[in-house]
Amino acid sequence: MTQDLSSRMLSEMKEFATFTAAEQRFIRRSLDVGLGRRDAVECWARRPVEAAKIAEQSKRYRILDLIRACVPDDIGLDDTELFIGPLIALSARDLEEGKIASFAAYRFLYERLIGPTIRPWLPSVFCAAAALPFLHPDSRKTLLGSIKSHEATAPGWSSREAAFFPEWVEKVPESVN
């Protein structure tokens, strides 16, 4: 592993550590669902209600392949209509669960679900999804207040792939010596 990749991975791990426990759990679960890493229901569902939410999420995330294929290579408006509406709707459903409370956590998740080409679109998609009226006004206020001006007005975006993809970690029983 190169030193650049190692330092990016450590930086991304540190960022992930700043998220709430609920955000971390939702991100790991969503990556399992969206990237098909494992049976998310078996791994993450603690109750039948949670199993139903994961099954719903799995159905919604089927559109990710289409979104990935439609993200344009440049930031022109011409091809945005193919992916922006579905991405806003998908993002809104994720925000509706109430587990993502900040733009940073949202960006972290969606950079991994879709890839680095989505970065220029994330601030506007997040703001659109977070401003939808079906979210409680307090949630809208918190979500929209979490995006910093430099994130919304960035002059450019990195095209590097994410280096760290958090996963489920099995609990190891304590050994007594």
C-alpha positions in Angstrom: 0.0 0.0 0.0 1.4 3.4 -1.0 2.0 6.1 1.6 -0.5 8.4 -0.1 -3.2 5.7 0.0 -2.4 4.9 3.6 -2.6 8.5 4.7 -5.9 9.0 2.8 -7.3 5.9 4.5 -6.3 7.1 7.9 -7.8 10.5 7.2 -11.0 8.9 6.1 -11.1 6.7 9.2 -10.6 9.8 11.3 -13.5 11.5 9.6 -15.7 8.4 10.0 -14.9 8.4 13.7 -16.4 11.9 14.0 -19.8 10.7 13.0 -22.4 9.7 15.6 -22.9 6.0 16.3 -26.2 6.1 14.4 -24.5 7.6 11.4 -21.7 5.1 11.5 -24.1 2.2 11.7 -26.3 3.5 8.9 -23.3 4.1 6.6 -22.0 0.6 7.2 -25.4 -0.9 6.7 -26.1 1.2 3.6 -22.7 0.2 2.0 -23.6 -3.5 2.6 -27.0 -2.9 0.9 -25.7 -0.6 -1.9 -22.5 -2.5 -2.7 -24.0 -6.0 -2.2 -21.2 -6.9 0.3 -23.3 -9.3 2.5 -26.9 -10.1 3.6 -27.7 -6.8 5.3 -30.9 -8.1 6.9 -29.1 -11.0 8.5 -26.2 -8.8 9.6 -28.0 -5.6 10.7 -31.6 -6.3 11.6 -32.2 -6.4 15.3 -36.0 -6.4 15.1 -38.6 -7.2 12.4 -39.2 -3.4 11.8 -35.5 -2.9 11.1 -35.5 -5.9 8.7 -38.4 -4.3 6.8 -36.5 -1.0 6.5 -33.5 -2.8 5.2 -35.6 -4.7 2.6 -37.1 -1.4 1.6 -33.7 0.2 1.3 -32.5 -2.7 -0.8 -35.4 -2.1 -3.3 -34.6 1.6 -3.4 -30.9 1.1 -3.9 -31.6 -0.9 -7.1 -31.5 2.4 -8.9 -27.9 3.0 -7.9 -26.6 1.2 -11.0 -28.6 3.6 -13.2 -27.4 6.6 -11.3 -23.8 5.5 -11.5 -24.1 5.1 -15.3 -25.8 8.5 -15.7 -23.4 10.7 -13.7 -21.9 13.0 -16.3 -18.1 13.5 -16.7 -18.4 17.2 -16.6 -20.5 19.6 -14.5 -22.7 20.9 -17.4 -26.4 20.9 -17.1 -27.1 18.9 -20.2 -27.2 15.4 -18.7 -28.3 16.1 -15.1 -32.0 15.3 -15.6 -31.2 11.6 -16.0 -29.8 11.1 -12.6 -30.5 14.2 -10.4 -34.2 13.5 -9.7 -33.7 9.8 -8.8 -30.7 10.8 -6.7 -32.7 13.5 -4.8 -35.5 11.0 -4.2 -33.0 8.3 -3.0 -31.2 10.8 -0.7 -34.5 12.0 0.7 -35.5 8.5 1.7 -32.1 8.0 3.4 -32.5 11.3 5.3 -36.0 10.4 6.2 -34.8 7.5 8.3 -33.2 10.1 10.7 -29.9 8.4 11.0 -27.9 10.8 8.9 -27.7 14.2 10.7 -25.0 16.0 8.7 -23.8 16.7 5.2 -20.4 15.2 6.1 -21.9 11.8 6.9 -24.2 12.0 3.8 -21.2 12.9 1.5 -19.1 10.1 3.1 -21.8 7.6 2.3 -22.7 8.7 -1.2 -19.1 9.1 -2.4 -18.7 5.4 -1.6 -22.1 4.3 -3.0 -21.7 6.0 -6.3 -18.0 7.0 -6.7 -15.9 10.1 -6.9 -17.7 11.5 -10.0 -20.7 12.3 -7.9 -18.9 14.8 -5.6 -19.7 18.0 -7.5 -23.5 17.1 -7.3 -23.7 16.2 -3.6 -24.1 19.6 -2.1 -27.1 20.5 -4.3 -28.6 17.1 -4.0 -28.3 17.1 -0.3 -29.8 20.6 0.0 -32.7 19.6 -2.3 -33.4 16.4 -0.3 -32.9 18.1 3.1 -35.3 20.9 2.2 -38.2 18.7 1.1 -41.3 19.5 3.2 -42.0 15.9 4.3 -39.0 16.2 6.8 -39.8 17.7 10.1 -38.8 21.4 10.2 -36.3 20.7 13.0 -34.6 18.0 10.9 -34.5 20.3 7.9 -32.9 23.0 10.0 -30.3 20.6 11.4 -29.5 19.0 8.0 -29.3 22.3 6.1 -27.3 23.9 8.9 -24.7 21.1 8.7 -23.4 22.0 5.2 -20.6 24.5 5.4 -20.3 27.3 2.9 -16.9 26.0 1.6 -18.5 22.6 0.9 -21.4 24.2 -1.1 -19.2 26.6 -3.0 -16.1 24.5 -3.7 -14.2 25.6 -6.8 -13.3 22.0 -7.6 -13.6 18.4 -6.4 -11.2 15.5 -6.1 -11.6 12.6 -8.5 -9.8 10.1 -6.2 -11.6 7.0 -5.2 -12.4 6.6 -1.5 -9.8 4.6 0.3 -11.8 3.5 3.4 -15.0 1.5 3.3 -16.2 0.8 6.8 -17.6 -2.6 7.5 -19.3 -4.7 10.1 -16.9 -5.9 12.8 -17.9 -9.1 14.6 -17.7 -8.8 18.4 -14.9 -11.0 19.8 -15.6 -12.6 23.2 -13.3 -11.5 26.0 -10.9 -14.2 27.0 -10.0 -14.6 30.7 -6.5 -15.6 31.5 
